[in-house]
Amino acid sequence: MTTLLVLGGSGRTGTHVLTQAVNRGYRVRALVRQPLALNAPAGVELIAGTPANIDDLRRAADGAEAVVSALNNSRASDNPWARSVSPPTFMTDATRDTLTVMAENGIRRIAVASTIGAGDSWRTLNPMFKAMIMASGIRRGYNDHHGVDAVVRASDAEWILARSVALTDAPPRGPLRSALAGSEKPGSRVSRSEVARFLVDAIEDDTWLHRAPIIWNDPAGAS
């Protein structure tokens, strides 16, 4: 049975990752700041700590065989102009330290939740959306995602970056689609539960190894 370390397991996408992984028979471990506040699925081992502390990451990674990161650079609300509550480089620093700990422990694979527009997919964004990002509080999160993209690509790990379109808590509308940036026009939304499924799939499947597909739900394919 594979032991899977989940980062960001208390977040809106991360909770789905925990459920997906447990349901598939993984031994699941989650590093969270407040274990008592998280209603985790039965069988998840909760370790108190933060991915901002490399020693906490070392404790959590001991015995793990793969990592899923659903970390986010958080704002006070979903409003684009809401104030940031995470340090500017929270995800970048945590991902760099995670990759260091993975190398120390011989952990090869990591699947990372990213966003459309991060890294080399920035060129595919609508100019008006780019302007809104640069004028709003979303800019800090995007800068952090760019940083994550850079440190992941520079690593020796087996990595997959899952670039989501706009996230929704609603059930998926249509099948999940995935494609490299610029190869086809993606839909506008993806269910968090589907993002979680893709991330766990990436631990088991080499289809997108060392690549960064955009993922979305396709309403045209709904039955």
N, C-alpha and C positions, 0 to 999 in steps of 0.2 A: 504494500500500500504506500503510495507516494505521499510524503509530507509536503504540504503547500503552505508557504508563508504569504499572507495577504496583508498588504499595507493599504491604509485608507479604508479598512473594513467597517468603520462606523459611519461612513458616508453613504449618500443615497445610491450610488452605484456599487460601492463596496459591500453593502449588506446583501445585494443580489449575488455578488461574487461568492460570499460565504455560503449562501444557500445552494448555488449551482455546484460548488465544489463538494460540499457535504453530500448532496444528492447523487454525485457521481462516484462516491466512495473514497474521496481523498481524506487523509488525515489533515485537518485544517488548523492552522495556527494564525492568530491575528494580533498584531501589535497595535494597541489602542490606548489612548490617554486615560480613559475612564471605563474600565471593564464593567463595573456595576451598572453603568448607564446604558449599556448595549444589550438589547434583547437578541442575542445571537442564537442561531440554530443549535440544537442539541449536538454535542460532539465537538464543537469548536473550542479550541484552547485559546483563552484570552490572556495575553501577556501585557501587563501594565507598562507603558513607556511611550516614547515618541520617536518617529523616524528622523526627527531632527537631532537625535543623540546617537552617535555611532555605537556606543556601548550597549544601548537598548537594542539596536539592530543586531548586534552580535549575539545577545541573549536569545532574541527571537529566532535568529537564523540557525541556531545550533541544531543540527539534525534535519534541517529542511533540504529538499531536493529541487525545488523550483519556487519562483516568486511571481506573484501578481501584484502590480501596483495600481491602485485606483486613487492615488493621492490627487488633491486638488488645491489650488491656491485660492482660498476662500474669501468672499466678500460678505458683508453684513446681510445682504439679501441678493436676490437675483436681478435687482435693478442694475443696469450697466454702470450707473454713476454711484452705486453704493460704495462705502469705504471698504478698503481691504482689511482683513483681520489676520492674514498670514504674512510672514516676512516676505520681502520681494522675491527672494530666490529659494523659498522653502522647498519646492519640488525639485529644483536643480540640485541643491545641496543634499537633500535626502536621497535622491537617485544616485548621485555620485558616491555617497557613503554606502548605499545598498550594493552597488557594483563592487566596491572595495571589499565588503563583507562577503559577498558571493565568491569572489576570487579566493579569499582566505579559507572558505569552507568547501571549495570545489563545486559550488552550485553553478550550473551552466545556463539555465533558461530563465528569462524574465519576460513577462507580457505586461505592457505599460499602457494605461489609458491616456490617450492624447486627444487632440482636437483638430478639426479641419482648419487649415491656415497655419499650423505649426510647421517649423522647418521649411522644407522645400515646397510644401503645399501652399505657402503664403501667396505665391504667384497666381494661384487659381481663384483667389477670393475676388468677389465683386468690389470694384473701387469704392463704392459708397459704404460697403460693410467695413472695408479697411479704414476708411476715414472715421467711421463711428468708433471702431476699436481704438484708434490712436487718440481720439478726443475724450474717451471715457475711462472708467476704472477697469474695464476689461483689458486695457493695455498691459497692466502689470501681470495679469495671468498669462497673457500671450507671451510676454517676454520670458516668463518662467517656463512655459512650454517649449519655447525655442531653446532654452538652456538644457532642458531635459533631453530634447532631440539630439543636441550636440554631444552630451556626455554618453548617451546610450550608443550612438553611432561610433563613437571613439573607443568603445569598450571591446573586449574579447568575448563577451557573453553571446549566447544565442538569444537574440532579442526580437521582439515584435512590438511595433508601435501601432495601436489601434486609434485612428483618427476619427472621432465621432463628429457627426453634424450636430445640430441642436438637440440637446437631451430632453427627454420627456419621461415623467413618471407613469404615464399611461401605458396600458398594454400595447404590444406592437401592432401596428397597422401594416400588414403585408410582410412578406419574407425579408430576411436580412440580406442585404447586398454588400459587396465589398469590391473595391477597385482602387488601383493606384491613381494618385492625383493627376488630373488632366486626361485620363483615358476614357472617361465617360462622365456625364453630368449626374451628380448624386442627388438623392432626395433631400428634403429639408429637415427631417426629424428621425431620431432613432430612440427606441425605448431603452431605458437604463438596464432593464433585465436582459435585453439582447446584447448590449455592450458587455455585460458580465458573461454571458454565454460565449461570446466571441473570445474574450480574454482567457477563459478556461479552455476553450477549444485550442487556443494557440499554445498552451502548455503541452497538448497531446499531439498536435498536428504541425507538420513542417511547411504547410502551404505558403504561409506568409513569413517564413523565417528570414530575418535580416531585411525586412521590408516594412513599409508604413502605409497600409491601405486605409482609405476612407471607408467608413461603414455607415449604412443607413437602412431604414425600413422602406420598402417599395410598395406604396398603396396600390399601384396598378396590378401587383401580383396577388392581392388579397382575394380570397375565394368568396 
